């Protein structure tokens, strides 16, 4: 399967500069249609999650869509294309790593996150197609922000995975070299060396795969923001939601607000009816639409609580890993560790960091999806 990238005009080969803490990647320039990428008058040097609403308004597609109904529909379709491209490739990578349960789960989780965003944008498009005029200005902007948030989460997820797998790869390389030395001394078999080589090759493949997906997500994120993919632009992290705000959620009130903002509920409530039969049909449709919103909100609320518990567990594990990492550094300085043992300890720390950051992203997704649904952007 060939990787499809959002250039609207076709497929391109992607290679891009990333900065993942200590991770440096080669840089290649990209071409994209002018409708997708537009320079801002004030050069953008960083992308911050909390500033996405301002940044998306650099996109010429968004500017046009706010003024033109037809362009607005095309804008939603382009957003869907971006997310579907990312989602489809995550599914492809999921199949590719069928025999690697951990890596397969990562791609499956990201495909699921993107599918959720796709569902939200699709509903907005369907709502738009039932009207003779464009949706509100704010809802159009909100949909762009939602898409940018989804792409930024994917980028950060792939970034942290690449960083962790780079450390695993370094540890595997060291273990392989150690296995070769032991074999020369008669202390390891050819099978031991082969096993170390397989572990090293797997770690390298995962590292390169995550690195490539981070590059893809970066390109699509910056395109969505109307920016060129320049190495001078840094992308910030996905923030941890306010845990106190999550604990303080008034679920019953949010359900009523979500129903009032739902386009399907609004359409049912505003359906014309004159006869008793028509009034009965209208009432049934309204009840059904409200029931769908209530069911959706319950699922999102349950997912939010589960994501919060997952984060708390990952945060505790990371705290323990940080203590172990500090001890590891002291032992290394004292010359008490072999290079292989030290690098494996570093890899273990970065794996715990990756797990914590992944949990942050999952909780962020759950919280944002819940809030977008309350606002009717779903």
KOLKOLPA-838949 format. One line per 2 residues: number of its first residue (from 1); for each residue x, y, z of C-alpha. Coordinates in pm, whole numbers, m for minus. Each point is the difference from the previous one (the first is absolute). Layout:
! residues N
NUM) X Y Z ~ ...
***
This chain:
! residues 378
1) 0 0 0 ~ 137 343 m88
3) m12 282 250 ~ m254 268 m96
5) 81 349 115 ~ m220 308 3
7) 114 203 m293 ~ m358 m23 m139
9) 162 m33 m342 ~ 159 m342 51
11) 255 m210 182 ~ 346 111 91
13) 299 m163 165 ~ 42 135 348
15) 326 74 179 ~ 6 282 247
17) 204 155 278 ~ m114 m84 351
19) 130 100 337 ~ m74 m259 266
21) 214 112 292 ~ 328 m169 m100
23) m148 m142 m319 ~ 105 168 m328
25) m136 m97 m339 ~ 97 96 m357
27) m182 286 m167 ~ m165 15 m339
29) m224 272 m136 ~ m362 m60 m96
31) m241 140 m251 ~ m366 52 75
33) m281 184 m171 ~ m27 366 85
35) m352 m59 132 ~ 146 m215 276
37) 319 182 97 ~ 24 374 47
39) 267 205 173 ~ m108 227 282
41) 106 363 10 ~ 161 m65 338
43) 224 m309 m33 ~ m118 m281 224
45) 284 m170 187 ~ m198 m225 232
47) m333 m181 16 ~ m159 0 343
49) m303 m217 75 ~ m180 282 180
51) 52 237 m295 ~ m141 m223 m275
53) m318 204 m49 ~ 206 305 m92
55) 240 m198 m217 ~ m265 m180 m208
57) m121 336 m125 ~ 321 28 m203
59) m149 m263 m232 ~ m135 151 m321
61) m254 m282 m31 ~ m153 103 330
63) m9 366 m97 ~ m179 m83 m323
65) m242 m241 164 ~ m118 263 247
67) m120 205 m298 ~ m127 m265 m240
69) m238 m294 60 ~ 140 m216 m282
71) 356 59 112 ~ m109 m80 354
73) m114 m346 m105 ~ 327 m57 m184
75) 187 110 311 ~ m171 m266 212
77) 71 m258 m268 ~ 368 99 m1
79) 17 m32 377 ~ m154 m347 m29
81) 253 m93 m266 ~ 287 102 226
83) m125 m202 295 ~ m103 m300 m211
85) 345 m12 m159 ~ 161 m11 343
87) m254 m253 128 ~ 35 m232 m301
89) 376 m4 27 ~ m19 m76 372
91) m219 m297 m91 ~ 250 m110 m262
93) 283 17 254 ~ m218 m191 245
95) m24 m284 m251 ~ 369 23 m81
97) 89 m59 365 ~ m246 m286 46
99) 268 m210 172 ~ 113 282 231
101) m282 38 253 ~ 133 315 169
103) 67 194 m320 ~ m327 m121 m153
105) m186 132 306 ~ 160 345 m40
107) m114 33 m360 ~ m343 m141 83
109) m45 256 278 ~ 99 289 m227
111) m229 m125 m277 ~ m283 m5 254
113) 74 356 113 ~ 2 125 m356
115) m323 m187 m76 ~ m167 183 286
117) 105 336 m146 ~ m114 m114 m344
119) m342 m81 143 ~ m27 347 151
121) 94 177 m324 ~ m229 m229 m203
123) m297 97 216 ~ 83 365 m53
125) 10 m55 m377 ~ m331 m186 6
127) m153 284 199 ~ 133 251 m252
129) m146 m194 m294 ~ m351 17 149
131) 6 378 5 ~ m24 263 m270
133) 259 221 164 ~ 332 m51 167
135) 35 m103 361 ~ 100 261 254
137) 342 159 m30 ~ 105 m133 340
139) m102 m359 m77 ~ 206 5 m319
141) 301 128 194 ~ m67 m258 272
143) 13 m279 m257 ~ 339 120 m119
145) 123 15 358 ~ m131 m352 65
147) 189 m129 m304 ~ 319 178 108
149) m31 m143 351 ~ m35 m351 m138
151) 305 38 m225 ~ 203 155 282
153) m85 m294 227 ~ 109 m243 m271
155) 325 191 m53 ~ 82 4 370
157) m87 m367 41 ~ 226 m104 m288
159) 271 238 125 ~ 18 m151 348
161) m16 m351 m146 ~ 291 80 m233
163) 201 141 289 ~ m61 m309 215
165) 73 m240 m285 ~ 323 184 m80
167) 116 m82 354 ~ m114 m360 m39
169) 191 m22 m326 ~ 318 136 163
171) m33 m256 281 ~ m61 m280 m251
173) 307 104 m201 ~ 213 m17 313
175) m142 m339 94 ~ 73 m130 m349
177) 361 117 17 ~ 32 m163 340
179) m142 m326 m138 ~ 261 4 m278
181) 279 47 254 ~ m133 m286 214
183) m23 m223 m307 ~ 364 71 m80
185) 91 m99 354 ~ m208 m316 m23
187) m256 131 247 ~ m294 37 m243
189) m143 m212 m279 ~ m87 98 m355
191) m365 m21 104 ~ 65 258 275
193) 157 234 m252 ~ m286 m53 m243
195) m256 77 270 ~ 184 323 89
197) 13 94 m368 ~ m375 m59 m38
199) m73 215 305 ~ 219 277 m141
201) m166 m18 m343 ~ m350 15 153
203) 90 300 211 ~ 146 177 m302
205) m312 m69 m209 ~ m229 135 271
207) 217 307 49 ~ 3 82 m372
209) m373 m66 m30 ~ m94 233 286
211) 243 263 m127 ~ m164 m9 m344
213) m351 25 145 ~ 106 299 208
215) 125 167 m318 ~ m328 m74 m178
217) m210 139 283 ~ 221 309 26
219) m44 76 m369 ~ m379 m37 13
221) m27 201 322 ~ 193 295 m141
223) m199 m19 m324 ~ m321 13 203
225) 134 314 167 ~ 86 161 m334
227) 374 m24 68 ~ 293 m129 m200
229) 186 m295 147 ~ 306 191 114
231) 265 m137 235 ~ m16 333 186
233) m348 m84 130 ~ m14 m194 325
235) m312 m189 108 ~ m89 5 366
237) m129 m281 215 ~ m360 m101 64
239) m99 138 341 ~ m139 m198 288
241) m363 100 57 ~ m103 159 327
243) m63 m305 221 ~ m207 208 244
245) m225 115 m285 ~ m55 m362 m102
247) m93 m92 359 ~ m240 296 8
249) m191 m98 m316 ~ m378 45 35
251) m99 m287 m224 ~ m378 51 15
253) 34 367 m93 ~ 248 m80 m280
255) m238 m255 m150 ~ m278 260 m22
257) 240 254 m153 ~ 124 m255 m253
259) m355 m86 m102 ~ m80 368 m45
261) 309 53 m218 ~ m37 m320 m203
263) m81 67 m366 ~ m205 m322 m23
265) m211 101 302 ~ m41 353 m136
267) m109 m134 m339 ~ m258 m223 167
269) m131 281 218 ~ m33 241 m292
271) m165 m246 m236 ~ m333 137 m119
273) m309 m195 98 ~ m370 73 m33
275) m204 m315 23 ~ m18 m231 301
277) 199 m261 m190 ~ 272 248 m90
279) 17 122 360 ~ 36 m359 119
281) 279 m69 m249 ~ 174 320 100
283) m22 m93 368 ~ 142 m346 m68
285) 292 143 m198 ~ 76 251 272
287) m8 m270 268 ~ 225 m223 m208
289) 248 281 m67 ~ 14 93 367
291) 48 m365 95 ~ 293 m28 m240
293) 167 304 154 ~ m54 m131 354
295) 147 m338 m92 ~ 298 164 m169
297) 62 226 298 ~ m11 m296 240
299) 259 m185 m208 ~ 225 306 m15
301) m32 56 374 ~ 92 m362 71
303) 301 30 m234 ~ 106 320 174
305) m3 m164 344 ~ 191 m302 m133
307) 261 222 m166 ~ 50 191 325
309) 64 m324 191 ~ 243 m113 m270
311) 189 328 24 ~ 25 m21 379
313) 148 m350 m28 ~ 249 106 m268
315) 99 309 199 ~ 73 m211 308
317) 204 m245 m209 ~ 197 287 m150
319) 75 140 344 ~ 148 m336 99
321) 194 m18 m328 ~ 143 348 64
323) 135 m113 337 ~ 155 m308 m161
325) 146 217 m277 ~ 170 230 253
327) 151 m305 167 ~ 109 m130 m338
329) 190 322 m73 ~ 185 m22 333
331) 99 m361 m64 ~ 121 89 m348
333) 213 284 134 ~ 147 m238 257
335) 91 m250 m272 ~ m228 m268 141
337) m186 m79 m324 ~ 86 m148 m335
339) m90 209 m305 ~ m277 m245 m90
341) m155 12 347 ~ 16 379 4
343) m161 40 m341 ~ m272 m248 92
345) m71 202 314 ~ m26 316 m209
347) m236 m179 m240 ~ m219 m111 292
349) m24 359 122 ~ m101 131 m342
351) m257 m277 m32 ~ m159 118 326
353) 12 360 m125 ~ m165 m109 m323
355) m274 m183 194 ~ m70 311 207
357) m8 231 m304 ~ m224 m245 m184
359) m238 3 297 ~ 1 382 m5
361) m92 m4 m368 ~ m275 m256 59
363) m146 206 284 ~ 27 316 m207
365) m189 m169 m284 ~ m273 m123 235
367) m39 342 162 ~ m3 195 m326
369) m245 m241 m164 ~ m232 28 299
371) 11 380 m9 ~ m39 22 m377
373) m310 m220 24 ~ m147 222 270
375) 53 296 m237 ~ m169 m186 m285
377) 315 m44 m209 ~ m47 m373 m47
***
